[in-house]
Amino acid sequence: MQKILGAIVTTTILIVLGTSLAYSGEIEEKIDLKNVPQKIMDAAKDKVKGIEFDEAEVETEEKYKEYKLKGTANGKKYEI
């Protein structure tokens, strides 16, 4: 009985969290690397020498944009 109650509580929490995140006003989408502004690319390349990016995402919240770039350098994966 306690396991069932625990599962119900956990499910309820996940639904509430999911709903609040869905209405947070954030929009996240994958974008082509050529659509990332050059200033962003340059700043990210300065963080990890020799990095080659293979994926980009942009998260828009109200009027702000946050870019996330993923790539590899020296056999290691990075997210900047």
N, C-alpha and C positions, 0 to 999 in steps of 0.2 A: 504494500500500500504506500509506503514511504517513497519507493522508487517511482511509482506512478505520479504521486504528488510532486516529487522533485522534477520529473519530466515536464509536467504541466507548468510549473513555475518557470522552468528554464525556457520553455517554448514561448510563454507569455512575455518574458523579458526580451527574447530575441525579436518577437513581433513588434514590441514597443520601440526597441532600439532601431529596427529596420525602418519603421514608419517615421521616426523622428529624423533619421538620416535622409530619407527620401524627400522630406519637406525642408531640408536645411538650405535649399537654394543653390547647392553646388552642382555643377555639371562637369563631369570628367569624360574626356574622349581621347581616343588614340588619334594622332595626326601624323602626317607624312613629315619626315625630317626636313624636307625643303620648305615647309611652312613654319619652321621655328625661326624667329628673328635672329639675324646674324650676331647681334650683341649677346643674346642668350647662349648661342653656340660657342662663341669665343670665351665667355666667362666660364662655361662648363668645361671646355677643353683646358683652361688654365688650372682647374682643380686637379685633374689627373693627366699627367703627361703621357702622350701616345695613345689616348683613348680613341676608339672607333665606335661611334654610336650606331645602334641598329633599331632603336625604338624611341618614340616620343609620345608623350601625353600632355594635354593641357587641361587644367582644372580651372573653371571659371566660377567665381563666387561674387555676385553683384557686379562691381566694375573692375575687379582684380583678376589677373590671370597668373597661374602658377604652372611653370613648365617642369616636367619630369623627363629626364633623358636616361636611357639605359644603354650600356655598351660594355666593351671589354678592353682591357689593357694588360699586357704581360700575363695573359692567361687568367685574369681575375675579372669577375663581373662587377659592375658598378651601377648605382642609380644615383643620379645627381639632380 
